[in-house]
Amino acid sequence: MTEQNFDIVVLGGGSGGYAAALRASELGFSVALIEKDKVGGTCLHRGCIPTKALLHAAEVADVTREAAQFGISATLNGVDMAGVTAYRENIIAKKYKGLQGLVKARKITTIEGEGRLVAPNTVQVGDQTIVGKDVILATGSYSRSLPGLEIGGRVMTSEQALELPFVPGSVAILGGGVIGVEFASVWKSFGSDVTIIEGLPHLVPNEDEAISKGLERAFRKRGINYSLGIRFQSVTQHENGVVVTLEDGKTIEAEILLVAVGRGPATANLGFEEVGVTIDRGFVITNERLQTNIPNLWAVGDIVPGLQLAHRGFQQGIFVAEEIAGLNPVIIEDVNIPKVTYSEPEVASVGYTEAKAKEKFGADAITSYDYNLAGNGKSEILGTAGNVKVVRVNDGPVVGVHMIGARVGELIGEAQLVVNWEAHPEDIAPLIHAHPTQNEALGEAFLYLAGKPLHTL
């Protein structure tokens, strides 16, 4: 048995873990980063990056298919999944190599293997004992299923779906959240017949209702089928596919069933509860500064209740490193963290939905404005429909921005600054938005709420 001592030990090398390690090293701490698989975690290797590569390939397929409307002669002869996979894996390899180089350059000690917390300041990895003055838990998440719904064969999660060597003729997708609608978008662009099953009344149910309805209209126009408000009951597999039964008795047949019902915290059998860490339904409970009930033991990312987003984990990793260093970093509430769904069309939002804003501030205290992208020149050029919805407190700040349309994820940076800096529309209206850009749609919405609309009667 060997023992190594560090200022900070990070258990988990995903977005939250490696961000904590990099920032801690930058602040002068000695750091050990423990990872059982590959640094970069789910986001780099099985989540954000590979799925967005698929979505870009899907966009290329759509543009090729629709090239004639732009005066370009092109023919889509098919989707070469081996080629798509090679493109995707090349991107991952480059990002992974870059991250490895960065970790090495910061003189972070990387320890490969499955770590287990054996004391508040100690992680055991095989025959190595890793001791830290502070320990950061960043063990990430896994794809959930439903009780009694076994994964295997033609029933799969996103991890197995990413590795499919073929384009399925038909797909049923259980779950209309971010993962479900992104895969639906990819497969439809690749030529599959797609049906989404969502037990709640809307697709992307955590978004503003107007945006959810906009996505439903867009998907209907694209020929993506969906069943809303009726729960899944069972699935049977046969030689050529699956039969999904809903609680109302309706059946849906497809070649495969993708289970996309969310992600659970990866905390089981890692020693957390045995050491005394407070756990609730698998999540590690922390205070607002991400400290657990045990001093000098912290948690970041998907194991902390709240939004499960790579950039949230990344920000939390930086936050904890700075908190340990005594820098008193600023807390960003989950509601003010930007969210993007990279389907076609994209959905992007930050801040309160109109309904939540009315709950918090009062129904009479809120004004919203919905700007249609039909009035935006760049959106017309791109051939996209959609909306930018801004929610403000009367005579007060903007508290929510919600968007749907091609590439609106690229607009979320300005929106999050406006919301987090509690800017009033009157503060933004005098600022200049370059023409022709989709950013002008945000500018038009702020002009309207500031009382001086130019393109709205």
C-alpha positions, 0 to 999 in steps of 0.5 A: 500500500502506498500513500500520497498526500495533496492539498486537493484530491478530486474524485472524477475527471469530468467537466466539474472535476477537471475544471476544479483541478485546473483552477486549483493548480492555477491557484498554487495547490497540489492536486490529484485527479482520480478518474476510472475512465478518461479525463473529460468524462461523459460530456467529452466522450459520450455526451455533449461533444459526440452528440453535437457532432452527430447534430452537425452531420445531420444539419449537413444532410438537411442542407444537402437535401434542401440545396436546390432552394438556394440554387445549389445542385447537390444530391444526398446519396445516403448517410455513411455511418462509418464516416460519421463515426470517424468524423465524430471520433476525430473531434473527440480525440483532438479534444481529449489530447488537448485536455490531457496536455493541459492537465499535464502542463498544470502538473496535476497528478492523474491517477487512473482507477476507480476511487472509493472514499474511505475517510473524509480526506482519503480516497482509495484507488486499488492499493494507492491511498490518496489523502487530501486536505480537501476532497472534491466529489465529482463522480458524474451521472449515468443514463436512467431507466424506468422501474422494470424497464431493462436496457438491452438488445433493441432497448438502449440508452444514449450511450448505445445509440451513439455507437449504432453502426446503421441508421434505423428505419424507425425509432421510438424515443421514451422521453421528450427532454433534451436528450430525446429531442436531440436524438429525434432531430438527428435520426429524422435528418438521417432518414428515420421515422421517429416517434417521441413518447413524453408523459408530460403535456409538452416536449422540453417540459422545463422550458417556457410553454410558448417555446415548447409549443413552438418546438412541437409545431416545428417537429410536426412540420418536420414529420417527427411524431410525438405522443404527449401526456400519456405514460409509457407502460411496457415494451416487448422485443422481437426479431425485427424491432420493439412494440411499445405500449402506452397506458391508454393501450396505444402501441408504437412499433419501431426498430429500436427504443431509445430510453431518454428519461434523464440521468441519475447521480453516480454515487452508489458504492463509492463509500460516500454514505459510509463516511457520513456524507448526506445523500438524498435519492442518490444526490450529494446534499451541499450548502449553497457554497457546495460544501457537504455536511463534512468540513473540507469535503465538497461536491460539484456537477451532476451529483449535486441536485439541480440542472445537469449541465456540463457548463454548470459542473465546470463553473462549480468546479472553478467555484469550489477551487476558489472557495477553498482558496478563500476567494469568496466566488459569486454564487450563480443560481441554477435559474440564471444558468443558460440552457441550450437544446441543440435540436433543429430548431434549437432551443435556448433559455436563461432565467425565469419562464413567464409562468415562474416569473409571475409566481415569484414577482406577481402576475401583474408585475410581469411583462413579456414580449415575443419577437417573431424571427420572421422579421429578422433578416439573417433568420430569413437568409438561414430559412429558419422560423422561431421566436425570441421571448423576453420576460421583464419585471415592470419598471425593472430588470429582464428576468428571462430570455427564451428562444427557438430557431436555428442557431439561437444557442449562439445568442444565449451569451448576451442573454445570460449577461442581461439576466445575470447583470439585472439589466433593464430593457432601457439599458440594452435598447441604446446598444447596437446589434450588428446587421444582419445578425440574429442578435438583432432579434434580441435588440428588437425585443429590448427596444419593444420593452423599452417602449420604442419598437421599430418593426412592431406596430 
